[in-house]
């Protein structure tokens, strides 16, 4: 029964995009098969992230940087590339300075590990996969039509 975004959906989306990241690295398009992705919990954006995943050789700071990028995108409701270029006045002390955080349709996602603009690309891939998985789940055989009430996840 679909009840909204959760860790399992994030894991599925991550699994879907990893082969593309590997191919991009093996072809030399990006500078390596490494990095971390983080999704901020919208209920507790400063708390534990909803999802964090890593790949390849993992320097200890990639997950930290991915979370920082996602939290910055969440706080400003702005992609970190646009933040740098268009609204740099929104930065605050302690904010991460690199691109790789995006705010898309209520999702705050960060990726860190390759070139900054490709960090953004990977975060975009992830959001696109999440949105598609959620749409299919919502409308699928066990989706909203199968919900016993007008409210997702309610039995009564």
C-alpha positions in Angstrom: 0.0 0.0 0.0 1.5 3.3 -1.0 1.7 5.8 1.8 4.3 8.3 0.5 8.0 8.5 0.2 10.0 6.3 2.5 13.4 4.7 2.8 12.5 1.7 0.7 11.5 3.9 -2.3 14.7 5.9 -1.9 16.7 2.6 -2.0 14.9 1.5 -5.1 15.6 4.8 -6.9 19.2 4.6 -5.8 19.5 1.1 -7.1 18.0 2.2 -10.5 20.5 5.1 -11.0 23.7 3.4 -9.9 24.4 1.6 -13.3 24.2 5.0 -15.0 26.7 6.5 -12.5 29.0 3.5 -13.1 28.8 3.9 -16.9 29.4 7.7 -16.6 32.6 6.9 -14.5 33.8 4.1 -16.7 33.4 6.2 -19.9 35.3 9.1 -18.3 32.3 11.4 -18.4 32.6 11.9 -14.6 35.8 11.8 -12.6 35.1 8.5 -10.7 32.7 6.0 -9.3 32.4 7.4 -5.9 30.2 9.6 -3.8 27.2 9.8 -1.4 23.6 10.8 -1.8 21.4 12.1 0.9 17.7 12.9 1.2 16.6 15.3 3.9 13.6 14.2 6.0 11.0 16.9 5.4 9.5 16.3 8.9 12.9 16.8 10.6 15.3 18.5 8.2 17.9 19.0 10.8 17.6 15.5 12.2 18.6 12.2 10.7 18.3 12.2 6.9 15.6 10.0 5.4 18.1 8.2 3.3 21.9 8.2 2.8 23.7 5.9 0.4 27.3 5.6 -0.8 29.1 4.1 -3.7 32.7 3.4 -4.7 35.6 4.5 -2.8 34.1 6.5 0.1 36.1 9.2 1.8 34.4 9.8 5.1 33.3 13.3 4.2 31.1 12.5 1.2 28.0 11.6 3.2 28.5 14.7 5.4 28.8 16.9 2.3 25.8 15.3 0.6 23.7 15.9 3.7 25.0 19.5 4.0 24.1 20.2 0.3 20.6 18.7 0.8 20.0 20.7 4.0 21.1 23.9 2.3 18.7 23.3 -0.7 15.9 22.6 1.8 16.5 25.7 3.9 16.7 28.0 0.9 14.3 26.1 -1.3 16.9 26.7 -4.0 19.3 24.5 -5.9 22.9 25.1 -4.8 24.0 26.1 -8.3 21.3 28.7 -8.4 22.1 29.8 -4.9 25.7 30.5 -5.9 24.8 32.2 -9.2 21.6 34.1 -8.4 21.0 34.4 -4.6 24.3 34.2 -2.9 23.0 36.6 -0.2 21.1 33.6 1.2 24.3 31.9 2.3 24.9 31.7 6.1 28.1 30.9 8.1 28.6 27.2 8.1 26.9 26.5 4.7 28.7 24.3 2.3 30.0 26.2 -0.7 29.8 23.5 -3.5 27.0 22.6 -5.9 25.2 19.3 -5.6 22.1 20.1 -3.6 18.7 20.4 -5.3 15.2 21.3 -4.3 12.7 19.6 -6.6 9.0 19.4 -6.0 9.3 19.2 -2.2 12.4 16.9 -2.2 15.8 18.1 -0.9 18.6 15.9 -2.2 22.3 16.2 -2.2 25.1 14.3 -3.9 28.8 14.7 -3.4 31.7 12.9 -4.9 32.4 14.0 -8.5 32.4 17.3 -10.3 29.9 19.7 -8.8 27.7 20.1 -11.8 27.6 16.3 -12.2 26.8 16.0 -8.5 23.7 18.0 -9.5 23.0 15.7 -12.4 23.1 12.6 -10.2 20.8 14.2 -7.7 18.4 15.1 -10.6 18.5 11.4 -11.8 17.6 10.3 -8.3 14.6 12.7 -7.9 13.3 11.7 -11.3 13.4 8.0 -10.3 11.7 8.7 -7.0 8.9 10.6 -8.6 8.3 7.9 -11.2 8.4 5.1 -8.6 5.9 7.1 -6.4 3.5 7.7 -9.3 3.5 4.1 -10.3 2.9 3.0 -6.6 0.2 5.6 -6.2 -1.8 4.5 -9.2 -0.7 0.9 -9.3 -2.7 -2.2 -8.3 -2.2 -1.4 -4.6 -2.2 2.3 -5.0 -4.8 5.0 -4.1 -7.7 3.1 -5.5 -7.1 0.2 -3.1 -6.9 2.4 -0.1 -9.7 1.5 2.4 -10.4 5.2 3.2 -9.9 8.5 1.4 -6.6 8.9 3.4 -3.4 7.1 2.6 -2.4 4.5 5.2 -5.6 4.7 7.2 -7.6 1.6 7.9 -10.7 3.5 9.3 
